[in-house]
Amino acid sequence: MSFFVASTANRVVKNTLFLYARMGTSIVVSVLTTRILLNALGASDYGLYNVVAGALAMLGFLSVSMSTASMRFMSYAEGKGDITAIQTIFNSSVRLHRLLALLVCGLYVIAGFFLFNGILNIPSGREMTALIVYGCLIFSTVFSITIAPYDAVLNAHENMFFYSLVGIIDVFLKLAIAILISYSDYDRLLFYGVLMAGESWLLRFVTKYYCDRTYSVCKALSLKEHDNGSLKKMASFAGWNMLNICAGMISLYGMGIAINHFFGTLLNAALGIATQLQGVLMGVSGNMSKALTPVLVKKEGASQRQQMLEISYAGCKFSFLLFSFFALPILFSMPVVLQLWLKNVPEWTVLFCILLFVSSLIEQLYYFIYHAIQAEGNIKWFNICSSIASIIPIILTCVEFQLDFQPYWAILNWIIFRIVMCGVIHLYFAHRLVNFSVVRWSRYVLIPCLASLACLSCIYWTIRPQLYNGLLLQLSLIMAMFVISLPVYWYVALSRKDRNVFASMIRNIKRPVR
């Protein structure tokens, strides 16, 4: 732990601050954007957009898996310090992603014939609009695929400043689009889809232009100069990773399609809101992951496995604490938060949000174990087992809905199999592949995190009966939980070494200011 702090603290702290600036801006702007969109489009059109986007995203495992492979191999080569390998990997990555963009575009067109002929439950008269929105989303996805190698370069160089800047521009553009369509006299859903496609192209142009001017590896791009060995390794890694991501995508977005098929678009609006709120808060821990993951992979590339494992243990604990710090006060007061945010809260939204928050809390406990396995690179059987656990929930959900089970069973199945069972699989393969200590993880991560969660839950249920009436008192309770959680984490979740590390990081932040 001390080696990790001494060698990387300044860089990690700086990058994390950039990412939290992005996150804070994103949360505030996204909350406002969603409310404007929901009012402008209406619950039915908002749900329709989410189900069409969900159907498209369900097929996005191809680009996600290849992007993950590019980032892993680029960071690994940076850790080894092999300049030639870095250039070769970038050339190969650009070539693969352009071919992938063409493949994905073709698959989306073919899938559209099935999705719009019986699978999606689209309100009468909105079929053509949904089809055009689907086309706009294909356009956006193709652009996002071709820019992935440049994101890998930013990630390998740990350039979180530019990444954060682009993210902030992204959320403000989406806010501007939401405001614009709210004053539009045209078909608002159609107008929204077209503008979102244009926004995606603009961000791709900005990112590519910056990387071409900043990094020599991008300036020296040559699609003719690539290594077949690197192509095969990246394709193999992406292929096995694709299996796991594909299963997760099918399970998650298939859940939305199943709810749409059995219950209609209004419940898709509820699930879309819950998923968005969960995603915003996942950015809290995801930002730290973004800052730490390239460091972790570089350690493995430099044959410093013990330091890599130390980062993994610390990442699991602080990922949970960061997410729970923001999530628990909201979780405890979910009805009030949603009422303030949306005003008109669709049915089932509160329960969907609570269940998704619980699933995310569990997932944070082993989140960085996944990155340790990815860094090692031998991911075949890990992904096969994870894929099996991921696909079970959607199969079980469809059977249960046929038997008239309530909608929340979709998320319960997700928690049991995709979250809990996959957690066990992560621990097993991490121990087997990189000698990850389950005992140390239990003592350092699991027990302290659960103890802090139990303490905060007891405190909340103790003071809640005194503050159940009135909006002002409810807001006071939320703020009180934010304040109370800090000493609880400090004394219950953090060890003495953790507190020393945290104090050292604060000193590293202050030092440049003096």
Salt bridges, closest charged atoms under 4 A:
ASP45 OD2 - ARG126 NH2 2.96
GLU78 OE2 - HIS157 NE2 3.64
GLU158 OE1 - ARG11 NE 2.57
GLU158 OE2 - LYS298 NZ 2.77
ASP170 OD2 - LYS174 NZ 3.44
ASP187 OD2 - ARG126 NH1 2.86
ASP212 OD2 - LYS208 NZ 2.84
GLU300 OE2 - ARG305 NH2 2.66
GLU310 OE2 - ARG440 NH1 3.10
ASP498 OD2 - LYS317 NZ 2.75
